[in-house]
Amino acid sequence: MNENNEIKVINLKNLSLRWSVFVALILGVLVTAQIVVAKKAEAMMTSVPVVVLPSYSPETLLNDVDARVKYLASRVKDVDFFVYSVKPKDNLWTLAKKYGYSVHTLIGVNPQLKTYEININQKIVVPSSGGSLHPVQEGDTWSKISKHYDIDDKVLQLKNFGITNLVPGEYVFIPGKHPAINLMNKGMQEKYEFRSLFRSPLCGCPSSHFGKRKHPVTGKISFHGGVDIAVQSGTWVGAAADGVVIVASHNVGHYGTAVFIDHRNGYITHYGHLSSINVRLGQKVKKGQLIAKSGTTGRVTGPHLHFTIKKGDKALDPMKLIW
């Protein structure tokens, strides 16, 4: 090997060594940078506070409305819940109407209730939109719950964004749905099933309830065998249940213009003080079918519907049977 070739070989070796050193330095810098970034990220993660949702026992969620509102506030999306203190003249129906949904919602978000009657200063949960609470059962899944209420399980999970695990005794909010009768307490379950027989003939506020009262026309204490529902004259009246029309007349004593319906299971309903009739004697009607319009006929002081439910000859309190 001549001198020139030896010089070339030495130069190549030196160049190769320099490149090796350069690459090693670059790799060292990259590794060091990755380590620094990883440590900074770890430090940032450890500095971020971990949000832990408060947990409550099933007994607390059932009986403590304040705790239930706090529980729901951090778990349900786009629905506000608050504790309402019952005021004089309040009832579940007027409160539901005030907030724009049915009475089923107030019953559904207040599983502690054992009756439809509420008392002054009693605390209840009131939501900003309609729906119900599902008490989580052993073995429940999102799919199982959604099928029970006929709602898409993805919609259900999105609405309940703060719930990661379905814990028995806790609650899931079911938007726009009625409460499940079989999951109510025994007392309310019996009342709820009983009410499923009838529906309210129209939407309005009761102005005179069932029982003894001072008659608004005669001024005498007498027994009121039904409920008066205050509405404007001409408001449509629906049948409270399936049945057959047994009275459809403009001359039914103090009722004035009235319709009576036989429901063939021992129940008969009366609709009095009507302005017009939309059915005929002997006609079969379905629950909710429009049968007449309210008015001021008969013995009245103002427009309303008188509604009676009888079982045989015994008058029953309609407010215990209708929504």
Buried (B, 14 or more C-beta within 10 A) or exposed (E): EEEEEEEEEEEEEEEEEEEEEEEEEEEEEEEEEEEEEEEEEEEEEEEEEEEEEEEBEBEBBBEBBEBBBBBBEEBBEEBEBEEBEBEEEBBBBEBBBEBEBBBBBBBBBBBBBEEBEBEEEBBBBBBEBBBBBBBBBEEBEBEEBBEBBEBEBEEBBEBBEEBEEBEEBBBBBBBBBBBBEEBBEEEBBEBBEEBEBBBBBBBBBBBBBBEEBEBBEEEEEEEBBBBBBBBEBEBBBBBBBBBBBEBBBEEBEEBBBBBBBBBEEEBBBBBBBBBBBBBEEEBEBEBBBBBBBBBBBBBBEEBBBBBBBBEEEEBBBBBBBBB
